[in-house]
């Protein structure tokens, strides 16, 4: 069972940039990104092969809600995921796609307050 996940350099850059703009920590931003990615019914592409970015511990990303994350990812993938498929593979796929989506949402909103309002209004 793996307990660590490393992002790509691009994902790290986006997370650090959003951290500076929102004052939210990368782990909170990563959870928001995963949630945004799970809203998209398409299958995320394979993450970049480089994993030279931020390192997250499994409990830092999923915490006490790991079962919920796994169930949501199984539902999204339309299949049962082994523990190895779930973490780090599917979590990283959704994180990598989601950081770009979160960054786009921030760019559209223009500031943190509008970003939060826009995220709250998503159905």
GROMACS elastic network, one bead per residue, 0.5 to 0.9 nm:
[ bonds ]
;  ai    aj funct       b0    kb
    1    83     6  0.69358   500
    1    84     6  0.64474   500
    1    87     6  0.81719   500
    2     5     6  0.80886   500
    2    58     6  0.79243   500
    2    83     6  0.85461   500
    2    84     6  0.71137   500
    2    87     6  0.67656   500
    2    88     6  0.69677   500
    3    56     6  0.83575   500
    3    57     6  0.56388   500
    3    59     6  0.77508   500
    3    87     6  0.76993   500
    3    88     6  0.78338   500
    4    55     6  0.66762   500
    4    56     6  0.56589   500
    4    58     6  0.56826   500
    4    87     6  0.83772   500
    4    88     6  0.71845   500
    5    51     6  0.84334   500
    5    54     6  0.81585   500
    5    55     6  0.55740   500
    5    56     6  0.52531   500
    5    57     6  0.64795   500
    5    58     6  0.72122   500
    5    87     6  0.78444   500
    5    88     6  0.56733   500
    5    89     6  0.85771   500
    5    91     6  0.84999   500
    5    92     6  0.70935   500
    6    50     6  0.88686   500
    6    51     6  0.52310   500
    6    52     6  0.67273   500
    6    53     6  0.59141   500
    6    54     6  0.54535   500
    6    56     6  0.63062   500
    6    57     6  0.89236   500
    6    88     6  0.86007   500
    6    92     6  0.79146   500
    7    10     6  0.80573   500
    7    11     6  0.60210   500
    7    12     6  0.63631   500
    7    47     6  0.85798   500
    7    48     6  0.85901   500
    7    50     6  0.78363   500
    7    51     6  0.51580   500
    7    52     6  0.65650   500
    7    54     6  0.53462   500
    7    55     6  0.65389   500
    7    56     6  0.82257   500
    7    92     6  0.70893   500
    7    95     6  0.80900   500
    7    96     6  0.71011   500
    8    11     6  0.52478   500
    8    12     6  0.62865   500
    8    13     6  0.87183   500
    8    47     6  0.78138   500
    8    48     6  0.63227   500
    8    49     6  0.76190   500
    8    50     6  0.54265   500
    8    52     6  0.55615   500
    8    54     6  0.74964   500
    8    96     6  0.75523   500
    9    12     6  0.50340   500
    9    13     6  0.62029   500
    9    14     6  0.87189   500
    9    50     6  0.72245   500
    9    51     6  0.68940   500
    9    52     6  0.55380   500
    9    54     6  0.76894   500
   10    13     6  0.50725   500
   10    14     6  0.62812   500
   10    15     6  0.86241   500
   10    53     6  0.75434   500
   10    96     6  0.87270   500
   11    14     6  0.51240   500
   11    15     6  0.60898   500
   11    16     6  0.85353   500
   11    53     6  0.70589   500
   11    54     6  0.81228   500
   11    95     6  0.82664   500
   11    96     6  0.61166   500
   11    97     6  0.87497   500
   11    99     6  0.63010   500
   11   100     6  0.76518   500
   12    15     6  0.50959   500
   12    16     6  0.60391   500
   12    17     6  0.84579   500
   12    26     6  0.85827   500
   12    52     6  0.85448   500
   12    53     6  0.50692   500
   12    54     6  0.55865   500
   12    99     6  0.89811   500
   13    16     6  0.51869   500
   13    17     6  0.60520   500
   13    18     6  0.85435   500
   13    53     6  0.80253   500
   14    17     6  0.50775   500
   14    18     6  0.60653   500
   14    19     6  0.84115   500
   14    99     6  0.67688   500
   14   100     6  0.75047   500
   14   103     6  0.69171   500
   15    18     6  0.51106   500
   15    19     6  0.59549   500
   15    20     6  0.86449   500
   15    25     6  0.84616   500
   15    26     6  0.57414   500
   15    27     6  0.88984   500
   15    29     6  0.68497   500
   15    30     6  0.75833   500
   15    54     6  0.88718   500
   15    99     6  0.69982   500
   15   103     6  0.84115   500
   16    20     6  0.63066   500
   16    21     6  0.87408   500
   16    25     6  0.85515   500
   16    26     6  0.69166   500
   17    20     6  0.52350   500
   17    21     6  0.64028   500
   17    22     6  0.86960   500
   17   103     6  0.89752   500
   18    22     6  0.58206   500
   18    23     6  0.77070   500
   18    24     6  0.76655   500
   18    25     6  0.88403   500
   18    26     6  0.82022   500
   18    29     6  0.77848   500
   18   102     6  0.87615   500
   18   103     6  0.71961   500
   18   106     6  0.80904   500
   19    22     6  0.52746   500
   19    23     6  0.50291   500
   19    24     6  0.51744   500
   19    25     6  0.58471   500
   19    26     6  0.63494   500
   19    29     6  0.76471   500
   20    23     6  0.55979   500
   20    24     6  0.78483   500
   21    24     6  0.82469   500
   21   111     6  0.77460   500
   21   112     6  0.72298   500
   22    25     6  0.85625   500
   22   111     6  0.78661   500
   22   112     6  0.55069   500
   22   113     6  0.88074   500
   23   112     6  0.88800   500
   24    27     6  0.82615   500
   24    28     6  0.63608   500
   24    29     6  0.65407   500
   25    28     6  0.54352   500
   25    29     6  0.63493   500
   25    30     6  0.86193   500
   26    30     6  0.58817   500
   26    31     6  0.86010   500
   26    54     6  0.86638   500
   27    31     6  0.62940   500
   27    32     6  0.87217   500
   27    56     6  0.75253   500
   27    60     6  0.67050   500
   27    61     6  0.61416   500
   28    31     6  0.52008   500
   28    32     6  0.63834   500
   28    33     6  0.86342   500
   28    61     6  0.79685   500
   29    32     6  0.50705   500
   29    33     6  0.60926   500
   29    34     6  0.86525   500
   29    99     6  0.78688   500
   29   102     6  0.81743   500
   30    34     6  0.61519   500
   30    35     6  0.85953   500
   30    61     6  0.73354   500
   30    95     6  0.62251   500
   30    96     6  0.88840   500
   30    98     6  0.78024   500
   30    99     6  0.69523   500
   31    34     6  0.50971   500
   31    35     6  0.62438   500
   31    36     6  0.86952   500
   31    61     6  0.64532   500
   31    62     6  0.79843   500
   31    95     6  0.77707   500
   31    98     6  0.89318   500
   32    35     6  0.50999   500
   32    36     6  0.62691   500
   32    37     6  0.87032   500
   32    95     6  0.88400   500
   32    98     6  0.77374   500
   32    99     6  0.83181   500
   32   102     6  0.74571   500
   33    36     6  0.51075   500
   33    37     6  0.62115   500
   33    38     6  0.86579   500
   33    94     6  0.74545   500
   33    95     6  0.57543   500
   33    96     6  0.80400   500
   33    97     6  0.76275   500
   33   100     6  0.79505   500
   33   101     6  0.70028   500
   33   102     6  0.57048   500
   33   103     6  0.88551   500
   34    37     6  0.51104   500
   34    38     6  0.61985   500
   34    39     6  0.88069   500
   34    91     6  0.73572   500
   34    92     6  0.86033   500
   34    93     6  0.87376   500
   34    94     6  0.51901   500
   34    96     6  0.82167   500
   34    97     6  0.79331   500
   34    98     6  0.53455   500
   34    99     6  0.77514   500
   35    38     6  0.51594   500
   35    39     6  0.65230   500
   35    94     6  0.81430   500
   35    95     6  0.85986   500
   35    98     6  0.73913   500
   36    39     6  0.52669   500
   36    40     6  0.70811   500
   36    94     6  0.83831   500
   36    95     6  0.89743   500
   36    97     6  0.86850   500
   36    98     6  0.56411   500
   36    99     6  0.85073   500
   36   101     6  0.68645   500
   36   102     6  0.71211   500
   36   119     6  0.89164   500
   37    40     6  0.54537   500
   37    41     6  0.83381   500
   37    42     6  0.89783   500
   37    44     6  0.78499   500
   37    93     6  0.87997   500
   37    94     6  0.53571   500
   37    95     6  0.72270   500
   37    96     6  0.87045   500
   37    97     6  0.61638   500
   37    99     6  0.83818   500
   37   101     6  0.73194   500
   37   102     6  0.89174   500
   38    41     6  0.69533   500
   38    42     6  0.88016   500
   38    72     6  0.75489   500
   38    73     6  0.73345   500
   38    76     6  0.68338   500
   38    94     6  0.68585   500
   38    98     6  0.81851   500
   39    42     6  0.89242   500
   39    76     6  0.87788   500
   39   123     6  0.88237   500
   40    43     6  0.79621   500
   40    44     6  0.86179   500
   40    76     6  0.88499   500
   41    44     6  0.88658   500
   41    76     6  0.68370   500
   41    77     6  0.89669   500
   42    76     6  0.84534   500
   43    76     6  0.79299   500
   43    77     6  0.72321   500
   43    93     6  0.89279   500
   43    94     6  0.89030   500
   44    47     6  0.82048   500
   44    90     6  0.86794   500
   44    93     6  0.59466   500
   44    94     6  0.63928   500
   44    96     6  0.86248   500
   44    97     6  0.65116   500
   45    48     6  0.88598   500
   45    93     6  0.67311   500
   45    94     6  0.87650   500
   45    96     6  0.89966   500
   45    97     6  0.77514   500
   46    49     6  0.83185   500
   46    89     6  0.87545   500
   46    92     6  0.88349   500
   46    93     6  0.60984   500
   46    96     6  0.89372   500
   47    50     6  0.83527   500
   47    89     6  0.85374   500
   47    92     6  0.68696   500
   47    93     6  0.53399   500
   47    94     6  0.86356   500
   47    95     6  0.88903   500
   47    96     6  0.62758   500
   47    97     6  0.79620   500
   48    51     6  0.74613   500
   48    93     6  0.89862   500
   48    96     6  0.82556   500
   50    53     6  0.81177   500
   51    54     6  0.81336   500
   51    55     6  0.87142   500
   52    55     6  0.84694   500
   56    59     6  0.83938   500
   56    60     6  0.64658   500
   56    61     6  0.68560   500
   57    60     6  0.52290   500
   57    61     6  0.67410   500
   57    62     6  0.88835   500
   58    61     6  0.54608   500
   58    62     6  0.61123   500
   58    63     6  0.73247   500
   58    66     6  0.87037   500
   58    87     6  0.77449   500
   58    88     6  0.82313   500
   59    62     6  0.52007   500
   59    64     6  0.75497   500
   59    66     6  0.79146   500
   60    63     6  0.57128   500
   61    66     6  0.83457   500
   62    65     6  0.55179   500
   62    67     6  0.83653   500
   62    68     6  0.85926   500
   62    69     6  0.68352   500
   63    66     6  0.58708   500
   64    67     6  0.78779   500
   64    68     6  0.88401   500
   65    68     6  0.52603   500
   65    69     6  0.64062   500
   65    70     6  0.87539   500
   66    69     6  0.50901   500
   66    70     6  0.61394   500
   66    71     6  0.85758   500
   67    70     6  0.50693   500
   67    71     6  0.60629   500
   67    72     6  0.85364   500
   68    71     6  0.51293   500
   68    72     6  0.61012   500
   68    73     6  0.85360   500
   69    72     6  0.51896   500
   69    73     6  0.61468   500
   69    74     6  0.85863   500
   69    86     6  0.89176   500
   69    91     6  0.85474   500
   70    73     6  0.50851   500
   70    74     6  0.60409   500
   70    75     6  0.84874   500
   70    81     6  0.78563   500
   70    83     6  0.86537   500
   70    86     6  0.65047   500
   70    87     6  0.86974   500
   70    91     6  0.87868   500
   71    74     6  0.50452   500
   71    75     6  0.60671   500
   71    76     6  0.84828   500
   71    80     6  0.86154   500
   71    81     6  0.89102   500
   72    75     6  0.50801   500
   72    76     6  0.60656   500
   72    77     6  0.85652   500
   73    77     6  0.59800   500
   73    78     6  0.82537   500
   73    79     6  0.87789   500
   73    80     6  0.88447   500
   73    81     6  0.79735   500
   73    86     6  0.73945   500
   73    90     6  0.72076   500
   73    91     6  0.80197   500
   73    94     6  0.89035   500
   74    77     6  0.50751   500
   74    78     6  0.57796   500
   74    79     6  0.54078   500
   74    80     6  0.53648   500
   74    81     6  0.58518   500
   74    86     6  0.81408   500
   75    79     6  0.66956   500
   75    80     6  0.80354   500
   76    79     6  0.80036   500
   77    80     6  0.78653   500
   77    81     6  0.81344   500
   77    90     6  0.89172   500
   81    84     6  0.77916   500
   81    85     6  0.55691   500
   81    86     6  0.57352   500
   81    90     6  0.87962   500
   82    85     6  0.50975   500
   82    86     6  0.61360   500
   82    87     6  0.86258   500
   83    86     6  0.51141   500
   83    87     6  0.61049   500
   83    88     6  0.86007   500
   84    87     6  0.53903   500
   84    88     6  0.67331   500
   84    89     6  0.71406   500
   84    90     6  0.89749   500
   85    88     6  0.67786   500
   85    89     6  0.53076   500
   85    90     6  0.61443   500
   85    91     6  0.86493   500
   86    89     6  0.57681   500
   86    91     6  0.62058   500
   86    92     6  0.89112   500
   87    90     6  0.61853   500
   87    91     6  0.56889   500
   87    92     6  0.75927   500
   88    91     6  0.53934   500
   88    92     6  0.56897   500
   88    93     6  0.84499   500
   89    92     6  0.53017   500
   89    93     6  0.62512   500
   89    94     6  0.88234   500
   90    94     6  0.62084   500
   90    95     6  0.83909   500
   91    94     6  0.53469   500
   91    95     6  0.59972   500
   91    96     6  0.85621   500
   92    96     6  0.58886   500
   92    97     6  0.84428   500
   93    96     6  0.53402   500
   93    97     6  0.62936   500
   93    98     6  0.83720   500
   94    97     6  0.52341   500
   94    98     6  0.56655   500
   94    99     6  0.84674   500
   95    99     6  0.60643   500
   95   100     6  0.88440   500
   96    99     6  0.56396   500
   96   100     6  0.71087   500
   97   100     6  0.56542   500
   97   101     6  0.66085   500
   97   102     6  0.89110   500
   98   102     6  0.59715   500
   98   103     6  0.83982   500
   99   102     6  0.50002   500
   99   103     6  0.60058   500
   99   104     6  0.85157   500
  100   103     6  0.50419   500
  100   104     6  0.61653   500
  100   105     6  0.86118   500
  101   104     6  0.50593   500
  101   105     6  0.62001   500
  101   106     6  0.86643   500
  102   106     6  0.61975   500
  102   107     6  0.86028   500
  103   106     6  0.50484   500
  103   107     6  0.61492   500
  103   108     6  0.85840   500
  104   107     6  0.50312   500
  104   108     6  0.61268   500
  104   109     6  0.85552   500
  105   108     6  0.51156   500
  105   109     6  0.60979   500
  105   110     6  0.84758   500
  105   115     6  0.66155   500
  105   118     6  0.79806   500
  105   119     6  0.81857   500
  106   109     6  0.50252   500
  106   110     6  0.58308   500
  106   111     6  0.65933   500
  106   112     6  0.72023   500
  106   114     6  0.81931   500
  106   115     6  0.56038   500
  107   110     6  0.52063   500
  107   111     6  0.78120   500
  107   115     6  0.86773   500
  108   111     6  0.86098   500
  108   114     6  0.89737   500
  108   115     6  0.80781   500
  109   112     6  0.75349   500
  109   113     6  0.82468   500
  109   114     6  0.52316   500
  109   115     6  0.51381   500
  109   116     6  0.87754   500
  109   117     6  0.88782   500
  109   118     6  0.73420   500
  110   113     6  0.87327   500
  110   114     6  0.69700   500
  110   115     6  0.73623   500
  111   114     6  0.56197   500
  111   115     6  0.61732   500
  111   116     6  0.88877   500
  112   116     6  0.62925   500
  112   117     6  0.87040   500
  113   116     6  0.53250   500
  113   117     6  0.63661   500
  113   118     6  0.86787   500
  114   118     6  0.59907   500
  114   119     6  0.84857   500
  115   118     6  0.51005   500
  115   119     6  0.60943   500
  115   120     6  0.85682   500
  116   119     6  0.50910   500
  116   120     6  0.61259   500
  116   121     6  0.86875   500
  117   120     6  0.51524   500
  117   121     6  0.63927   500
  118   121     6  0.51873   500
  118   122     6  0.65962   500
  119   122     6  0.53848   500
  119   123     6  0.88660   500
  120   123     6  0.82126   500
